[in-house]
Amino acid sequence: MREEFNRAEALANDGRKGTVGFALTILQRRLASSPEAIYQSLKRPRERLQRRLQEEEARSNE
């Protein structure tokens, strides 16, 4: 987490820096809350990325 916070601090775009920092703070709180909470927080975006990848692969096969 510390490494990612440092990376967010280094972003030149202040708007994005705040967004990334906020997202990392939420993940850090969920991690402290319970393993299930952090698992659910990371599971949903992964599922969305997998669906997107499948859609892209289907398009390229057409």
C-alpha positions as CSV (number, residue, x, y, z in Angstrom):
1,M,0.0,0.0,0.0
2,R,2.8,2.4,0.9
3,E,4.4,1.9,-2.5
4,E,1.1,2.7,-4.3
5,F,0.5,5.8,-2.1
6,N,4.0,7.0,-3.0
7,R,3.2,6.4,-6.7
8,A,-0.1,8.4,-6.4
9,E,1.8,11.3,-4.8
10,A,4.2,11.4,-7.8
11,L,1.4,11.9,-10.3
12,A,1.6,15.2,-12.1
13,N,-2.2,15.5,-12.6
14,D,-3.5,16.7,-9.2
15,G,-7.1,15.7,-10.0
16,R,-6.0,12.1,-10.7
17,K,-3.7,12.1,-7.7
18,G,-6.7,12.8,-5.4
19,T,-8.8,10.1,-7.0
20,V,-6.0,7.5,-6.8
21,G,-5.3,8.5,-3.2
22,F,-9.0,8.2,-2.3
23,A,-9.3,4.8,-3.8
24,L,-6.2,3.6,-2.0
25,T,-7.5,4.9,1.3
26,I,-10.8,3.0,0.8
27,L,-8.9,-0.2,0.0
28,Q,-6.7,0.3,3.0
29,R,-9.7,0.7,5.3
30,R,-11.3,-2.4,3.9
31,L,-8.1,-4.3,4.4
32,A,-8.1,-3.3,8.0
33,S,-11.8,-4.2,8.3
34,S,-11.7,-7.8,7.2
35,P,-10.2,-10.1,4.6
36,E,-13.6,-10.6,3.1
37,A,-14.2,-6.9,2.6
38,I,-10.9,-6.4,0.7
39,Y,-11.6,-9.6,-1.3
40,Q,-15.0,-8.3,-2.4
41,S,-13.5,-4.9,-3.2
42,L,-10.9,-6.4,-5.5
43,K,-13.2,-9.1,-7.0
44,R,-15.7,-6.8,-8.7
45,P,-13.2,-4.8,-10.8
46,R,-11.4,-8.1,-11.8
47,E,-14.8,-9.5,-13.0
48,R,-15.4,-6.3,-15.0
49,L,-12.0,-6.5,-16.6
50,Q,-12.4,-10.2,-17.4
51,R,-15.8,-9.5,-19.2
52,R,-14.2,-6.7,-21.1
53,L,-11.3,-8.9,-22.2
54,Q,-13.8,-11.6,-23.3
55,E,-15.7,-9.0,-25.3
56,E,-12.5,-7.8,-27.0
57,E,-11.5,-11.3,-27.9
58,A,-15.0,-12.0,-29.3
59,R,-14.7,-8.9,-31.5
60,S,-11.3,-9.8,-32.8
61,N,-12.5,-13.3,-33.7
62,E,-15.4,-12.0,-35.8
